[in-house]
Amino acid sequence: MKMRLRPLILLASAALAALPASAQPTDTLSKIRQSGVINLGGREASFPFSYKTSAEANPIGFSADLCMKVVDAVKVKLNMPELKVQYTLVTPVNRVPLVQNGTIDLECSTTTNTAARAQQVDFAPTHFIGSVTAAVKKNSGITSFAQLEGKTVATVSGSTSIQLMRAFRKNEKLAIAELSGRDNADTFLLLTSGRAVAMIVEDVQLAGLIARSGNPGDYTILNERLRDEPYGFMYRKEDPQFKTLVDSTLISVMKSGEIEEIYAKWFTRPIPPGNASLNFPMPAAIKETYRNPNNRGI
């Protein structure tokens, strides 16, 4: 009897050992507790929200600072003061899939909260509102979107500005060609090099690119706007504990007024690496968002 039971016990033990995947935690906080790491998603050149000043450094910026507030809250929640922060650089094309597949716990950059994306991921309360418009060279003489007729514009691959530009082109029946860059810096190069006459993305991102261009006086941002875009941090769906922690942390930073100092640091003062300033005072729409935090998308 004992001899027959022993193989059965060994088989049962082997079967249990072969199930590590099913035993892995499905919620983010348990995953972080088990691994000792929180995985953040950042950008390489989304100035001044999430950008790198050297190859070795983690991204810095307005979004990065706000995400670190969440990291601090996770450390307290899990009683893990030595929690490791690990960054993965994302692009507009891969950021949603990397959140969905668990590579990233919290994506911290400039992702617009749209209805389509909200079907795939959850969004934290809006931390910024950008207005989609265009930057052009002053000597181009272009002052309106209508004057882009017959010309080439630059857009960021995977960004919402592409769809907005195409809708505008269709509605206005304009012949406008497109070139897409990998990210903001790559797309701005299309403008500076003359391959495109305009770059279309949110106004604050254009202001950041122009401020760091070396010749900021050569560019201007059009007064026309295609749409306002609410930025939100992304995290996985159906994870109520992590959602509550992220949302409550950011809401507290906003409603306490702490976010005003963080905003001033990145949008109205000189910032690294070249001590350029965006001179971008807080718009009324953003002030209202901080007074009444929400994660309404478009």
N, C-alpha and C positions, 0 to 999 in steps of 0.2 A: 504494500500500500504506500509506504513512504517513498519507495523508489519511483512509483508512478506519479505521485504528487509533485516530486521535485522538478521534472521536466515541465509540468504545467505551470509551476510557480515561475520558472525561468522564462517561459514563453510570455506569461502575463507581464513580467518585469520588462522584457524586451519590447512588448507592445506599447507600454506606457512611455518608455524611453524614446520610442519612435514618433511620439506625438508632440514635439516641441512647438510646432507651428500653431496647433490648436490651443496650446497652453499660453501662447504669447498674449499679453494684455491688449485689449482692443481699444481702451480709452487712452487718451494722450497722457494724462497725469500718471497713470500706472506705468506706461511705457517709459516716461521720463524717470520715474523712481527706479525702475529696474535697470535702465541703462546708465543712469547718472549723467545724461546728456540731454539738453534741449536743442533741437535742430531748428535754426532760423533760416529763412530765405531772404537774401539781399541782392542788390544790384551793383554792378560794377561802375556805372556812370550815370545814375539817376540823381543828379545834383539839384538841390541840396538835401534830398530825402534819404538816399541810400547810395553811397559811392565810396570808392577806394582811393586812398592817397598813396598807396604802395602795394606792390604785388603780395606782400606777406600780411598786410594789415586786414582786419575785419572791416566791413563797410561802416561808415559813420554817416550822420545826418539826422534830420528831423524824425524820419520814420524809425531810424535805428535807435534814437534816444527813447522814443515812446515804447518800442519793443523791449528795451531794457527795463522799463518800468514793469512790464509783464513778467520778465525773467525774475526780477526781484520778488514779485508776488509769488511766483512759483517756488522760489527758494524758501520763502516763509511758510507757504502752504505745506510743502513736503518736508520741512525742516532739513533742508539740504543746502547749507550756506556755501558749500564748495561745488555746487552744480556747474558742470562744464557747458559752455556755450559753443556750439559748432555752427558755422555758416556754410550754406550752399549758395553759390551765385546762380541767379535765375535770369531768364529772358522772358519777354512777353509771350513767347510761344510755349515755353515749357513750365511756367510757374504753376498753372492750375493742375496739370498732371502730377507734378512733384508733391503738391499738397495732398492730392487724392491718394497717391500710392504710399504715403507715410514717410517719404524722404525728408519732408519739411513739416515741422509741427506748427509753425507760425510764419507766414510770409509777410515780410516787413518792407514794403516799398511804396509803389504808386499805382496800385491796381484799382481800376475803376469798378465800382460795384454795379454790375449789370444783371438784368433778369436772367440772361443766359448763363452767366457764370454762377449765379446764386442757385442754379439747379444742380451744380456740381460740387460747390464748396459753400461754407458759411462765411459771412463777413462780420467783422467787428464794427463797432460804431464808427461812423465817418470821422476821419482825422484831418481831412483837407478837402477843399473843393477847388478844382481847376477848371478854367474855361478854355475850351478848344478853339484855337485861332491859328494864325500864321505869322511867322517871322520872315522878313525879306530884307535884302540889302537896300539901304536908303537910296542909292543911286539908280535903283531899278525903276523908280517912279511909281511902283505899285502901291496903291492905298486901299484896295478893296479886293474881295474874292473874285468879283466879276472880271477883273483885269488879268486873272490867271488864264483866261481863254487862250488856247493855242500854245500854252507853256507847260513845263514839267515841274511837278511839285514832289517833295520828299516826305515820306511818312515812315513811321517806325513799324517794322514787321510785327504783326500780332496785336497791334494797338487798336483801340476803338476809333482813333482818328481816321483810319483807312475807310471804315464803313461810313463815317460822317462825310468824308470828302467825296466818296462815290455817290452818296445820296444827294449831296449838294450839286454835283456835276450832272446827275440825272435830272433833278428837279429844274435846274436852271438851263438845261440843254447846252452845256458848255463842253468843249473839247479840251480836256485837261489830261495830260499824261502823268504817270506815276513812276517813282523810283522808291524802293523801300530799303532802309538801313537796318542792320542787326539790332541796334540799340540807339539811344539818344545821341551819343557822341558820333557814332558811325553815320547817322542820318544828318546831323548838323554838318558833317564834312561834305555831304552832297550839296549843301547850300553854299558853304564857304568856297568850295572848289568851282562853283558855277555850273555843276551838272544839273542842278535844280534851281529855280528862281525863288522858291518858298519852301519852308519846312512847317508842317502842320502837326501840332501837338498842344498840350495844355500850356497856357500862358506862363505859369510859374516855371515850368521846365525850360521854356524858351528863354525866359529872363536869366535863368541860371547858366545856360549855354552861352548866351551873349556876354554875360558878366565875366566869364572865364575865357573869352575868345582871344583876348589880346588887343582887339580893336572893337570894343563895344559900340563906339560911335558910328560904326559902319552899318549897323543893323537897326531895324525898327520892328515893332510888333503891331499888327493891324488892330484897329478898334473893333472890327466885326468879330462876332463870336458864333461858332456853330452850335455849341451846347456846353452847359455846365456839367462837370463830372465829379461825383463823390468818390474819394479814395477810401478804401478800407483794407485792413489786414485780413488775410484769408487763413482759415483753419478748416479741419475736416468736419463734415456734416455728422449729425447724430452723436455728438460728444458733449452732452449738456454740462458736465462738470468743468471741462476746460473752457467752454463757451462762457459760463458764468464768471469764472476767474478772469478771463481776458476782458470781457465786457465791463465788469464792475471796476477793474483796475483803471481802464481807460476813461470810464465815466467819472471816476473820482478825480483823476488828473485834470479832466476838462472842467468839471463843475467847481472844483476848488480854486481854479484860477492858475494852478501850477503850469498849465500848458501855455499860458501867455509868455512866461519867461523862456520856455523851450522854443516857442515860436520866434520870439525876438532874437534869440541866439542864432537861429539859422536863416532868418529872412530879412533882418534889418541891421545886422552887424557884420563886420569882416569875418570870413570863415576860411579855413584851410582848403587847398594848400597854398593859394596865392593871395589870401586875405582880400578877396573880392567880396563885395556886398551886393545882394540882389535889390536892396532898397524896395522891398515888397511889403508894405504895411498890411496888417490883417484886414481883409475885406469884410464888409458887413455880413455877407452870407456865412462866412466861417465863424464869425463871432456868434451868430445865432445858432449855428450847429453846436458850438461848445456850451452855450447856455441850455440847449435842449438836445442832448446827444441822441442820435438815432442811427440806424443802419439802412435807411431807405435807399434803394438803388434806382437805376434808370432803365 
